[in-house]
Amino acid sequence: MSLTKTTCPYCGVGCGVLAGADGTIQGDPDHPANFGRLCSKGSALGQTIDLEGRLLQPQIGGRNAGWDKALDLMAEKFSTAIRDHGPDSVAFYVSGQLLTEDYYVANKLMKGFIGSANIDTNSRLCMASSVAGHKRAFGTDTVPGTYADLEEADLIVLVGSNLAWCHPVLHQRIAAAKEARPNMRVVNIDPRNTATSALVDLHLRIVPDGDIALFNGLLAYLANTGALDLAYLSDHVAGQVPAITQARLDDPSESGLSQDELSRFYEMWAGTQKVVTVYSQGVNQSRCGTGKVNAILNCHLATGRIGKPGCGPFSVTGQPNAMGGREVGGMANMLANHLDIENPDHRARVQDFWQSPTICRRAGLKAVELFEACAAGKIKALWVMSTNPAVSMPDADGVANAISNVPFVVVSDIMARTDTGDLADVLLPATGWGEKDGTVTNSERRISRQRAFLSAPEQARPDWQIICDVADRMGWKNAFDFASPAEIFAEYVALSMATMDFGRDLDLSIFADADYANLIPTQWPCNDKRFFGSGRFYHPDGKARMLPVSAPELGAGDTFILNTGRNRDQWHTMTRSGKAPRLGAHLAEPYGEIHPEDAAHIGITAGDLIELSSPNGTSTVRALITERTAKRQLFAPMHWTRQQSSAGWVNNLATSVVDPASGQPASKSNQVTARKFDAKWFGYAVSLHPIRPDGDYSAVARTLTGWQGEFAGLQAPSNWEELARGLMDTGSCSASEVYDQRSQQARIAFHLDERLIGLFFASPTPVSLSRNHVVSLIGTSTPPLLALAGYSGTDQPDPGTTICACLNVGVNTLRDAIAAGADSVETLGAATCAGTNCGSCKPELAHLLAQMRTPMAAE
């Protein structure tokens, strides 16, 4: 079968993929972002392209409807809202998972024809502070460097970035460069000891939001030791005096680091010319995120370490097309092509190019403001595209209620059931990855094609086409009469060229005569181009700005600080990655990392559940007791939704506190209380058929043989079989039950014609059994009593919890190999194959090796 060159739909690295309709997935060796590498999620894309759970027809009020009826209703409701309440009564909430062409027409419709800027994106949640920091410092939202700088740098500083899990291919590129050049040094600045820490020479475990104190201290050190580039500052930078003056006022020890740690880092930074500072959500998702960005940029500007090979600040984005969205004006405070809504000349030029009847005259509502307006009754019609704000937004339960308060809600998605889709009046079936055609821009400004290798199923349509169909029915057919994504891209490039005389950075002229169908991955304004090497910036005087930023006061209290983030093998709200069985094998339920001393203080032991509470709500997760997180700090992934868990979504705990400059929510420093969840029983189920997430605590996930579920309850049921049948689709299956009165353990096997359909285990304490083993029994003819043992026999070794998701290698298999002599990640891979596919599990392999070496050394 022929393979199609396309682009991965996960993070902002923008990896090239070779994909086939049969589910074949390979890394594209010719793509300059990844050179053939893929992470565990990218490698498993073939398991996500089936139609199970897909939305395949438009729905109105939960019932199937034709496209004409759905689109006519949308046009009527939007037009009525605009007529009766003004254009600002309509809002779009879009996504960094849209393609650039989708983004472009959505912004054209809202800003140039409806006449409001009330279109914001979930990218507001991940990189808005970087945008604001770039604009303040550079005059426009410019990412200066390229991925090649990561391999040319002599010092890489990672700030608030668990690169090994969130951008694994970039982590692999750095690891390979460090192996080739052992003198390269890597510093990790993060409150947590993450998988990325295994790569680094120095881990600086700052307190949450201690970044500004740290980088202001660095700027003061550079000034005090004569390490500034005075010529560069004189010629190319303004504002250095107030920036340095403010930096000297801050106490770097407020970062939580010792004087020895500070001195070591400052000397390393000052003494290395080629420095790249990579920052991500730990910087951006903060009440002072823009200040953090500018504190980092100040240090690079003060030393001229920007725009040259192997040096510069580098914001890495979290979504596949966050950059493309920024370029077409995807956020509420931007116009297309990095132009400014507030600038009347910019507005007039865009309106003239679009030949539109109106143009937005002020910034629209940013994400948090947008849903606050929904709650207040100001938004009369809302269209959500390709995202799930009822889970992903802070105060998620409040956002769900706000959406419910909007008189008319449309959701475009690929799945029939999402937490946000369940609130919609109209559901529209969009095409998904593998079926979509267009472009995306990665974190280094590289535009790549995403190409369809599957036919659109049933009535699913591309997002751009749905948007144009609505615009047509609202009376603007001529402006949205696009026949293909290629035509949209051509207009976008033409708009870029029509606005180039404003002197902005976004120059797409290299694509003016491009062969869209055969477009190769290409950076704008040209390949391997770095910005600011010549010292020309985009403020009117051509100079960059250093900004005075002050470290926030870090209040102490008796609550925990909850940091939310991502898992290695899952993505956002798991509508895609949750379909891949092998991705669910690594960490299959919501969890909260808690320090051993904190766990002991609140009476938590291994396997217990922990209930987290904030003024906005509660969440129950499995306690993962580890020193990876510091005392009085917690970490929990944000992937679980109401579709997979009855209590495990955590963004409902977050407040709506935002950075005042960027509007980005502070998702990394939520104040919560924690206590033991006082479960009276725990359960575990495996089934050939889907399992319902129900009860006081539940978490369900796909397996290689069907489904699995973890459960707990505050009150034990009177009938275990009735409970189990309610959770699993057992139909007319027969049941075999074993109940131990003394231990109060119940075990039930469901079978049909000697075929094992499901197993259920319950106990007053966390269920202990070999989960991989019982998963493997589903669908087999294993006798019920043998299956209910819960463990494999001596002739069938238990591989243990999965560590390598790609090749399904368990921890017990790895331990056996280490005991047999494997003493490095390479020899462990040779013995077990773990880490030999995508390499994302290599940090965990190294950690396991270190764990097992420690007791050996003690002996």
Secondary structure, 3 states (H helix, E strand, C coil): CCCEEEECCCCCCCCEEEECCCCCEEECCCCCCCCCCCCHHHHCHHHHCCCCCECCCCEECCEECCHHHHHHHHHHHHHHHHHHHCHHHEEEEECCCCCHHHHHHHHHHHHHHHCCCCEEEHHHHCCHHHHHHHHHHHCCCCCCCCCHHHHHCCEEEEECCCHHHHCHHHHHHHHHHHHHCCCCEEEEECCCCCHHHHHCCEEECCCCCCHHHHHHHHHHHHHHCCCCCHHHHHHHEECHHHHHHHHHHCCHHHHCCCHHHHHHHHHHHHCCCCEEEEECHHHHCCCCHHHHHHHHHHHHHHHCCCCECCEEEEECCCCCCHHHHHHCCCCCCCEHHHECCCCHHHHHHHHHHHCCCCCCCCCCCCHHHHHHHHHCCCCCEEEEECCCHHHHCCCHHHHHHHHHCCCEEEEEECECCCCCHHHCCEEEEECCCCCCCEEEECCCCEEEEECCCCCCCCCCECHHHHHHHHHHHCCCCHHHCCCCHHHHHHHHHHHHHHCHHHCCCCCCHHHCCCCHHHCCCEECCCCCCCCCCCCCCCCCCCCEECCCCCCCCCCCCCCEEEEEECCCCCCCCCCCHHHCHHHHCCCCCCEEEECHHHHHHCCCCCCCEEEEEECCEEEEEEEEECCCCCCCEEEEECCCCCCCECCCCCHHHCCCCECCCCCCECCCCEEEEEEECCCCEEEEEEECCCECCCCCEEEEEEECCEEEEEEEECCCCCCHHHHHHHHECCCCCEEEEEEECCCCEEEEEEEECCEEEEEEEEECCCCCCCHHHHHHHCCCCCCHHHHCCCCCCCCCCCCCCEEECCCCEEHHHHHHHHHCCCCCHHHHHHHHCCCCCCCCCHHHHHHHHHHHHHHHHHC
